[in-house]
Amino acid sequence: MRWRLLLVLSVALCAQEGAQDRAEDLKIPEKNPFDTEADAKVGRQYFLGHCSFCHGSEGEGGRGVNLTTGRYRMGSSDRELFRTVRRGIPGSEMPGTGLSEPEIWKVIAHVRRLGAQGAEEKATGDVAAGRAVYDGKGACAQCHWIGGRGGVLGPDLTEIGMRRALKFLRASLTEPDAQVAEDYSTVAVVTRAGERIRGAKLNEDDYSIQIRDTREALRSFRKAEIKEVVREKGSLMPAYGTALTATEIENLVAYLSSLRGKTP
């Protein structure tokens, strides 16, 4: 009976919070009241101070999504953007902000202009040829997942074209060590026998560590039974700057940019 009562109370509390959120949403203006060029310039300064670490100084993406496409997963209206910036996105790395309402609106004015500029960005490579590189010479599917197929050692690329700008995609191929997502940080577990197992860290506490090794096998180790855990700065992904030609890289960038939630 006790757990049922707790469940009922939890559901009721969530419903109450949802009703409060909806009531607050109705108070948010539908149109940005701070949308002049002067507001956007001020918003850029707030953006650089609070948002650029994850989204890039020009909104090109990094730990955070690409903001230059003009499309946003949590909604693209002024009201929806305000709500996203103010509250953050539950279950993601994006937190809510302590900025005031006018400051948030000015950030949104700047983000709108980033989206308008990015809308004209077009990949110069050949999508079909890039897909051939992805499946063949690049061997990308061994580690990455697209539309339910591929490996899981690296990030899911199903919507990568919506989330990352061309500049970021290109840099990820040629300089993968420059930006490594926290969820895919590389570690090496060294056993007492001297064996070194590299992989992406999945979970870790004071007593154990779990990784996905380079063969995509899940491995769990008790820290008392291993020699050390080495935290590497680099990425498991190889650098393609020399492995692929410039044309192949541009074609691969074009293919990745075409991935918008469905497999072309």
Buried (B, 14 or more C-beta within 10 A) or exposed (E): EEEEEEEEEEEEEEEEEEEEEEEEEEEBEEEBEBBEEEBBEBBBEBBEEBBBEBBBEBBBBBBBBBBBBBBBEBEEEBBBBBBBBBBBBEEEEBEEBEBEEEBBBBBBBBBBBBBEEBEEBEBEBBBEBBBBBBEEBBBBBEBBBBBEEBBEBBBBBBBBBBBBBBBBBBBBBBEBEEBBEEEBBBBBBBEEEEEEBBBBBBEBEEEBBBBBBBEEEEBEBEBEEBBEBEEBEEBBBEBBEEBBEEBBBBBBBBBBBBBBEEEE
